[in-house]
Amino acid sequence: MAISTADFKNGICIEYNNKLWTIAEFQHVKPGKGGAFVRTKLRDIRSGRVVEYTFNSGTKFDSVRLEERKMQYLYNDGADYYFMDPVSYEQMSIPTDVIGDNAKWLKENDEVTLQYAGEELISISPQMFVELEITETDPGFKGDTVQGGTKPATLETGAVVNVPMYINVGEVVQIDTRDGRFVKRV
């Protein structure tokens, strides 16, 4: 489906220069002299990079439908990660390189969101907050409550995060997957 610059809205996905972009910002400009144009900030769906482009008013683009599907993470075998649709019980595998850095937040049976542009998988997002067990860290001692004092800790998924000094091995902590920050002890 083709859309023009008059149809632009934040969040719409378009195809431009053989890449998929979402519109982060746009502004219609009508100068005193010359034709109207649209200034945009577009986010590359695959890399996340934001680029500014200017288009003449009325320029046409192919619109791409974005769709999200909730899936349950089952396991990985080293080469692929396996997911299941909780409604149809259909299973699918996704190569490790497509999962990328999000693999460190995936715990068996957790729900994830897969985002598709048309039929193509473009991103995998774990839940915003995950609860994971500490498998390795320096021991904490009574009185280790220095304001802002942290130490590195390895989680059950292999991710390393900074946690407060009083956290010990075996404890379950909540982590914000957007920035890998410790939230609280569970």
N, C-alpha and C positions, 0 to 999 in steps of 0.2 A: 504494500500500500504506500503510495507517495503522499508526502506532506510538504507544505511550503513553509517558509519562514514565518508566515502569519499564524501557523498552527503550533508554533514552538511553545512548550511548557517545560518547566524544570522536571527532570527525571525521565523525559521521553528518550528512547533509544533510536538513534539514526545510523545509517551506514554512509560513511564519507571517506573517500580515498581508500576504499577496500578495507576499512577498519570499522569496528563498532564503537560508537560513542554515546554517552548519556549527556544530556544537556544539564550542566551545573548552574549556569547563569546565562541570561540573554537580555539584550536591551535593544529596542527598536529606536533608530536615530533618524530624524528628518532634518538634514541640514538646510540652511537657507538657500544654498545653491547646490545643484546636482540632485541625484536620485537618493531615495531613502535606502538605508542599509540596516543590517542587524549585527551587533557585536555579541559574540558568544564566548563562553568558557565551556569547553567540552572535555569530558573525562574519558580516557581510553579504558574500555571495559577490561581488557586483559592486563594492562600494566598499571592502571590506576593513575597514570600521568595526566595532568590537566594542561590543556593547551588553549590559547586564545585564537579564534578565527573570526573574520569579518565576511559576511555574505551580503550580496545584493538582495534587496527586498524581492520576494516572490521566487527565490531559488527553490527548486524542488529536491527532495531527498527521499530515499527509501526508508520507511519506518520499520523497525524491528520490534517484534513483540517479546517482552521479557516475561518469563514465567518462573515461579519458584515452586519447588517440590520438597516436602519434608520427607526425610528418609532416616532410617535407623542404622547406625554404624555397627557392623557385626564383628569383623576381624580383618587382619591383614596377613598376607603370606610372604611378605618381603618384597614382592613385585607389584602386587595389586591390593587395593583396599576394597572390601566388600560391604555393600549397603543393601538394605531391604526396605521396600515400600510397606509401611505399616497397614495399609488398607488392602492391597492386592497380594501381599507377600511375595511379590516379584523381586528377585535379587539381581544386582548388577555389580560389576567390578569396574574400578577406576584405577588407572596406573598411578604409581607413587608420585611421579613427576607432576601430574596434574593437581594432586592434593597440595603439594608444596609445604610451606611452613605451618599450615593449619594442622598437619599430622600430629604435631606435638600437643594438641589440645583434644585429640580424639580418644575417647575411652569407650570400650565395648558397651553396646546397648544405648549409647547416648544418641539423641536426635540431632541431625544436622540439616541445613538448608542448602539444596542444590539449585543454582540459578542457571536457567537456560535462555539463550537468545535464539529463537526459532527452535531448531533441533540440536543446536550445539551447546554443550556444557561449558559455561564460562567461569563459574566460581563455586566454591564449596565453603560454607560458613558454619563453624561450630556454634553452639549456644554462646550467648554473651558471657555467661558465668559458668564455670565448670568447677566441680569439687573433685580434687585429686589428693592422693595420699603421698606424704613425704617418704621417700625411700632412702635418701642419704643427705645428711647435713651434719655440721659440727654440733656437739651436744650443747644444750642450753642449761644454764645454771640459775639457781634461785637468785634473784636480784638483777638478772640480765634484762633490765627494762629501760636502758638508756634511751632517751628520746631520739627517735630516728635511727637507732642502731639496727643494721640489717646484716644478714649473712646469706650466702648462696645455698639453695636447697634443690636437690634433684627430685622430680616428681615421678610417679609411677609410669608416666608416658615417655620419660626421658628428658622432658623440658627442664631447664634450670631457671629458677626465679629467685629474687631476693625476698626473704621473709624476716620478720622480727626475730631478735635474738632468743626469745623464750620458746620458739617452736622447735619440736623435737621429731625424730624419726618415728613414723607410725601415725602421726597426727594427720587429719584430713583438713585441707585448706581450700578456700574458695579463691579462684583466680579470674581476673577480667581478661578474656581472650583478645580483646581489641589491642591492649598494650602490654599484656603479660605481667600485670601488676597484682600483687597480693591484696586481697580484699579483707578477709577475716578467717579466723579459725572456726571450723564447723564442729 
